[in-house]
């Protein structure tokens, strides 16, 4: 039923078998998915967790081991060039009720001066916290939309087409 063919290369008057392939009948030419094996399915460590799915296939879960943080010796740190910029201070998500009330009041009273970035710097919190706790006032939203609409209307046709194409591409992400 199966015939095996050996492909040979002649080199320096000697015949070396290089590859062996099997000629399968047409019905067995495409094996089922469960019969296919890859390099990784043969070389998986024994302690790797596995989960059997409903269809009988086995899901092999990979370990994501985080590298251990490297602590450089003091002698190495002393030999490094000076830092290009000062270290970034860590922002905290801790904010008191009084600070939150002040943040919301500043944003509501003058959103042009107290932008998200300015408020995040003032209270040493992430910008996401400012956006969540102190929403943009509706009047400012309308002003931003009107400004963007005017800017779009001033664009040439070619730039408008590129802008619309960019929006469509982002929508497909």
C-alpha positions as CSV (number, residue, x, y, z in Angstrom):
1,X,0.0,0.0,0.0
2,X,2.8,2.5,0.9
3,X,6.0,2.8,-1.1
4,X,9.1,4.4,0.3
5,X,11.6,6.3,-1.9
6,X,15.1,7.3,-0.9
7,X,16.6,10.4,-2.5
8,X,20.3,10.2,-2.9
9,X,23.1,12.6,-3.8
10,X,26.3,11.5,-5.5
11,X,29.4,13.1,-4.0
12,X,32.9,12.1,-4.6
13,X,32.0,8.7,-6.1
14,X,30.0,7.7,-3.1
15,X,26.2,7.6,-2.7
16,X,24.8,9.2,0.4
17,X,21.1,8.8,1.3
18,X,19.9,12.3,2.4
19,X,16.1,12.2,2.8
20,X,13.5,9.6,2.9
21,X,9.9,10.4,1.9
22,X,6.8,8.2,1.8
23,X,4.5,8.2,-1.2
24,X,1.0,7.9,0.2
25,X,-2.2,6.9,-1.6
26,X,-4.4,9.9,-2.5
27,X,-6.9,9.1,0.4
28,X,-4.1,9.2,3.1
29,X,-2.3,12.2,1.6
30,X,-3.8,14.7,4.2
31,X,-3.7,13.3,7.7
32,X,-6.1,14.4,10.3
33,X,-5.1,17.3,12.6
34,X,-4.7,15.0,15.6
35,X,-2.0,13.0,13.8
36,X,0.1,16.1,13.1
37,X,3.0,16.6,15.5
38,X,5.2,19.6,15.7
39,X,8.7,20.1,17.2
40,X,7.2,21.7,20.3
41,X,4.7,19.0,21.0
42,X,7.5,16.4,21.1
43,X,9.9,18.5,23.3
44,X,7.5,19.7,26.0
45,X,8.9,19.3,29.6
46,X,7.0,16.7,31.6
47,X,6.0,19.2,34.4
48,X,4.2,21.5,31.9
49,X,0.5,21.8,32.9
50,X,-1.9,20.3,30.4
51,X,-5.6,20.7,30.0
52,X,-7.8,18.3,28.1
53,X,-10.5,20.2,26.1
54,X,-14.0,19.1,25.3
55,X,-13.1,17.9,21.8
56,X,-10.3,15.6,23.2
57,X,-7.4,17.9,22.2
58,X,-4.8,18.7,24.8
59,X,-3.9,22.3,25.6
60,X,-0.3,22.7,26.6
61,X,0.1,25.8,28.8
62,X,3.4,27.7,28.7
63,X,5.2,28.9,31.7
64,X,5.9,32.7,31.7
65,X,8.7,33.0,34.1
66,X,9.6,36.6,34.8
67,X,13.3,37.2,34.9
68,X,14.7,37.9,38.3
69,X,15.5,41.5,38.8
70,X,19.2,42.2,38.4
71,X,20.8,44.2,41.2
72,X,24.0,45.8,40.0
73,X,26.9,46.0,42.4
74,X,27.8,49.5,43.7
75,X,31.1,49.4,41.9
76,X,29.2,49.0,38.5
77,X,26.7,51.8,39.4
78,X,29.6,54.2,40.2
79,X,31.2,53.5,36.8
80,X,28.0,54.4,34.8
81,X,27.6,57.8,33.1
82,X,25.3,60.3,34.7
83,X,21.5,59.8,34.1
84,X,20.1,61.8,31.2
85,X,17.0,62.9,33.3
86,X,16.1,62.6,36.9
87,X,14.3,59.4,38.0
88,X,10.5,59.6,37.5
89,X,8.6,59.9,40.8
90,X,6.1,57.2,41.3
91,X,2.5,58.4,41.2
92,X,0.1,57.0,43.7
93,X,-3.5,56.2,43.3
94,X,-4.2,57.2,46.9
95,X,-6.2,60.5,47.1
96,X,-8.1,61.9,50.0
97,X,-11.8,63.0,49.8
98,X,-10.7,66.7,50.2
99,X,-8.1,66.3,47.4
100,X,-10.7,64.7,45.2
101,X,-13.2,67.5,45.8
102,X,-10.5,70.1,45.0
103,X,-9.6,68.2,41.8
104,X,-13.2,68.1,40.6
105,X,-13.7,71.8,41.5
106,X,-10.6,72.9,39.6
107,X,-11.5,70.8,36.5
108,X,-15.1,72.1,36.6
109,X,-14.2,75.8,37.0
110,X,-11.4,76.2,34.5
111,X,-10.9,73.1,32.3
112,X,-8.7,75.1,29.8
113,X,-6.0,75.7,32.5
114,X,-6.5,72.6,34.6
115,X,-6.1,69.9,31.9
116,X,-5.8,66.2,32.8
117,X,-2.0,66.4,32.6
118,X,-1.8,69.5,34.9
119,X,-4.1,67.9,37.5
120,X,-2.3,64.6,37.4
121,X,1.0,66.5,38.1
122,X,-0.5,68.7,40.8
123,X,-2.0,65.8,42.8
124,X,0.7,63.2,41.9
125,X,-1.9,60.7,40.5
126,X,-2.1,58.9,37.1
127,X,-4.0,60.7,34.4
128,X,-6.5,57.8,34.2
129,X,-7.6,58.6,37.8
130,X,-8.2,62.3,36.8
131,X,-10.2,61.3,33.7
132,X,-12.3,58.9,35.8
133,X,-13.0,61.2,38.7
134,X,-13.2,64.6,37.0
135,X,-15.0,64.3,33.7
136,X,-14.6,66.9,31.0
137,X,-17.4,69.6,31.3
138,X,-20.0,69.4,28.4
139,X,-19.2,72.9,27.2
140,X,-15.5,72.0,26.8
141,X,-16.5,68.8,24.9
142,X,-18.6,70.8,22.5
143,X,-15.8,73.3,22.0
144,X,-13.3,70.6,21.2
145,X,-15.6,68.9,18.8
146,X,-16.3,72.2,17.0
147,X,-12.5,72.9,16.8
148,X,-11.9,69.5,15.3
149,X,-14.7,69.9,12.8
150,X,-13.3,73.3,11.7
151,X,-9.8,71.8,11.3
152,X,-11.2,68.9,9.2
153,X,-13.2,71.4,7.0
154,X,-10.0,73.3,6.2
155,X,-8.2,70.2,5.1
156,X,-7.6,69.4,1.4
157,X,-9.6,66.6,-0.2
158,X,-6.5,64.3,-0.2
159,X,-5.8,64.9,3.5
160,X,-9.5,64.3,4.3
161,X,-9.4,61.0,2.5
162,X,-6.2,60.0,4.4
163,X,-7.8,61.0,7.7
164,X,-11.0,58.9,7.0
165,X,-8.9,55.9,5.9
166,X,-6.8,56.2,9.1
167,X,-10.0,56.2,11.2
168,X,-11.4,53.2,9.3
169,X,-8.1,51.2,9.8
170,X,-8.1,52.0,13.5
171,X,-11.7,50.7,13.7
172,X,-10.6,47.4,12.3
173,X,-7.9,46.8,15.0
